[in-house]
Amino acid sequence: MTRYADIPKPIRSGMVVVDPDRGTPQRVIVLQFNPDTLERSIAPQSAGDSGDSVSGGTGSGDRNEALRLKGPAEETWKFTAEIDATDQLEIAAPDGIHPQLAALEMLVQPTTAQLRAASRLSQKGTIEISPIEMPLTLFTWGSKRVLPVRLTELSVNESAFDVNLNPIRASLSIGMKILTVSDLPAGHRGADLYMAHLAQKERLAATARGGSLGALGLPGADVLSGRG
């Protein structure tokens, strides 16, 4: 027993591919290393974002809509993931990190079975073929961040190879769009998961310590009423 045996193992971030109908996990992808940074961009869906048509105006749309929101904010996440077979020498890797890369790449690829099915429909003369629906992908960053996502970017930089040219080290730039109730139909499991995430955010916001007007250099509430 080592002196560090009582230190808890860190929670890993990763992705879970879920059957949207049954809610059962089809694949769990655990990132080998937690990314050092996580870039998040949040853009509100404002109702009054249309341009001001008045000559010389500097507004951004209908004044009555300035404080209205059309729906949840549009949120994108970006991070860099590292995969290194040399850090796991106790695990046999005859194909290098090909399997790990393939698992991530299949998040943005249809399967051969789906492509063959679409091809058969086309050969039968089907006029309109629906786009291929992918499984629901969840990104997890601890228990407080479990979100439905769509990968928008997957850039792979392979930097080391074994004697058979299998990649053994790679850096991946991953971009994701958080899927909200504006993106998914009502009753979809992903929409329910987003609502649960938003409710968690509301609970966390409620626990934040409030400030005081004095800390902002404001003498009192009257200044906020326009009478100060």
WOQUIRA-V132100 format. One line per field, one symbol per residue. ss: DSSP state (A for helix, B for strand, O for the rest). phi: phi as a letter, one per 30 degrees, with the letter a starting at -180 (. if undefined). Layout:
ss->???
phi->???
//
This chain:
ss->OOOOOOOOOOOOOBBBBBOOOOOOBBBBBBOOOOOOOOBBBBBBBBOOOOOOOOOOOOOOOOAAAOOOBBBBBBBBBBBBBBBBAAAOOOOOOOOOOAAAAAAAAAAAOOOAAAAAAAAAAAAOOOOOOOOOOOOBBBBBOOOOOBBBBBBBBBBBBBBBBOOOOOBBBBBBBBBBBBOOOOOOOOOOAAAAAAAAAAAAAAAAAAAOOOOOOAAAOOOOOAAAAOOO
phi->.ddcdddddddcdlbbcbdddciddcacccddbdedbbcbbbcdcddcddddddeidcdbkdddcecccdldddbbbbacccbbdddbddcdbdcicedddddddddbbdddddddddddddddjddbcdeddcddccccbidcbbbdbbdcabcccdbabddciddbaacbcccbcddcddccdeidedddddddddddddddddddddcbdddcicdldedddicd
//
